[in-house]
Structures are given as structure tokens and as C-alpha cells.
Amino acid sequence: MFRGVKRISIHTLGLSQIYLNEDKLIRIQGWFNPKDLTNFEPLPVHDFGNERLTLTDGHSRAFAAYKAGLHEIPVVYDTDEIVTSKTGQMLYKNDIAWCERFHLKNISDLASRIVSNEQYEKLWIRRCDHAYNLLTKTDEAQRAIWQQHHHGLYLYGASADLKTLFFEDGDGRSFEFVTLI
């Protein structure tokens, strides 16, 4: 952990998001000036135990900086409770696992994962909601049982009532299954 603002290589930052919102990116590119970073607040990062600073927010701003040719950006260590709490740690580590699953290692890898606002809501926001339900309302044993019933698929989420489970195959295609709870 470090204090204050630090400048680090944009290429060393880990990711905790698998999609970017095209509309948000366009808005950022409208005000972003790579020669004047006074409007560019430091991006929050955290080490989730893998000895790598991972973005906890600001993926779109980081991508805009990358596209503008910046090699270093200002960051600040994220100590917000939403990140440091037990639930936060579990959810962010899950997000990092998704990035690894989709071979997303640094900000440039998100270039092919920019989607419309509607798709972002469906593919990312809902995915996070489903993961929250799965991870906070079940335990590892229950998830392992459900996973065993759908060998070859990856369990990533559940509905709020746990009656629908969300899986995907190796290509990221989603499948929904009704549970017998």
C-alpha cells in the first residue's frame, strides 16, 4: 500500500471489469486532454493479494488515457470500505477472475470489449448483480454442487431469489437454469 498520488505505468494496471461503456468513453474523450491532466483525477487501485495494483474504478478513463498515448497515469490507493470489506474483497476477486477467464490482462485488452449503453447494462451491470446474489446468498459448498450439475459450464451468477442460475460456456455464451430450491 502507498499513500498519496503515485504515477505508474498504465500497462501494469490490473483490471476488474470486462466491458467498457461506449457512451461513457465518448463523453470522457470529449473532455480528456492528455497534455493537461488537471481534470484527470487519480484512478483508484488496490492490491487484492496478487501483488498487482488493480483498477477498482476508472477503467474508461484509463482506456482514454491509453488511447491518447499516455504511458503513465496518476493513481491513488483505494481504501474505501466497499473495496476493503469482506464482501468487497470477494466481489473484486471474482471480477479479477472473470478478467483472467477472458484473457484480459491490461487496459489495451478492453479495445474489443466496448459495447453500447444497452449492452453494457445487460452484459456488465446485470452480470455484477447476478454475481452479488450468488456470492453473498450462497456458500462455496452450494456453488460447488450447482457447478457439478453443469459440468463444462462456468457458474457466474444467480437471480435474487436464487431460482435462476447463470452459466456460460468457454466462448462466453450465457445459459440460464432454473434451480429446484
N, C-alpha and C positions, 0 to 999 in steps of 0.2 A: 504494500500500500504506500502511496505517496500523498503529500499534501499540496494544495495549491494547483496551479495550472502547469501542465507539462506539455511539451511538444514532442510528438512521437511520429514515427513513420506510419502513414496510412495503410501501408501494405502488411503491417504486423498486427493490426487490429482483428480480433476475432468477431464473429457475427452471432447474433441471437435472433435473427429474422430471416425468413426465406423468400420474402417478396417485397417489392417496393411499389408504392402507390404512384402511378404516373402523374396524376393531377397534383399531388403534393410536390413531386420532383420538379414539375414545370413551375410551380409557384416559387420554389426555392431558387431555381435557376434565374428567375426574374429579378431577384434582389441580390443574389450572391455575386460578390466581386473578389476574385482570387488575389487581387493586388491590395485589397483593403479588408482585413479580417475583423474590423471593429464591430460589425454586426453579426459576426460568427461566434456565437457563444461556445465555450469549450464543450466538447462532447463527453457525456458520462460513460465511464468504463469501469469494469470490475473484474477481478481475478476470481473465477469460480473454482479454483483448485487445480487448474490445468497449466498454471504458470504463464498464462497468456491474458493480456488485457482484452476484454470483450466489450463491445458496444452494448450498453443497456438501453440506449435510445439514440436517435440522431443518425440512423442508417441512411436516410435520404440526404441529409446534409453532408455526410461522409462521402456518399456517392457523387454528389455535385462537386465536391472538392476534388475527388479523384478524376472526374471527367474534365475538370478545369486544369488538370496537370499538377496539382499540389502533391508534394511528396510527404510533407509533414503537416499535422494539424494539431490544434490545442485540445487537450483532454483534461478532465478532472475525475478524480476517483469517486465513484458513486457509493455513498454510504446511506442512501435512503432506505428506510425500513422495507419498502416494497421489494427492494433488491436483497437486503441482508437478512430478512426474516427467513424462518424455516420454509415457509410456503414459497416465498420469492426465490430462494435458492433452488428449490425443487423445480419450479416452473422455468427459470432461466436455464438450468442444466438440461431440462427437457428440450428447450428451444435450441440449445447448442448441439444436442444430439440430432435434432432434425437437420441442422445445417450440415453436420458431418454426414448424415444419411444421404443428403442431396449433393454432397461433394462441394459445399460452399465454404471455402477456406478464407477468402478475403473479399474486400468490398468490390473488386472488379468482377467477381463471380456472380454478382447480382444483375449484371447488364442484361442477361437473358431472362430475368425474372421480374421485369417491370410490367405491371398489369393496370388495367383501368380501375377506377374507384370502385365500381360494382364488383369486379373480380377480386379486388383486394379485400373487400368486406367478406366476400364468400370464401376465398382461399386462405386468408390470413386471420382476420378478426374472428370469424366463426371457428376456425381451427383452434385458436388460442382459448376461446370459450369452452370448446369441447375438451381440450386438454385439461383445463382448470377443473371441470367436472370430474373427469377421470382420475386425476391425481389427488384431488382433495376429498373426494367422496368414496374412494376405494383404497384398499391396501395392495401391496405388492402381490400377496397370495391370490387375491381375487383377480387381479390383472393377469397373472400368470395362467390361471385357469381359463380365462377368456381367450388369451393368446393361443393356448394349446388347441382349442377347438377350431381355430382358424389358421392352421399351420401354413406358412408361406406368405401370410399377410402380416402387416405391421399395425398393431393397435395404437391409435393415436388420440382417441377421444371418446366421449360419451355424452349423451343428452343429459340435461339437468336432472331428470328422473331416473337416469341410468337404464332406461328401457331400450335405448338405441345405442349401439356401439359403432364407432367409426374406425375403419381399417383402410389401408391402402396397399397396393402391390409394389413391386420393385420399381415400376415406372411412375409411381405417384398417383395412379388411378384410385379413386375412392370407392369404398363399398360400405353399405350400412347393413347392420344385422340387428334384429330385434332380440333382446335378451328374454329369458324366462323368469325374471325376478318377480 
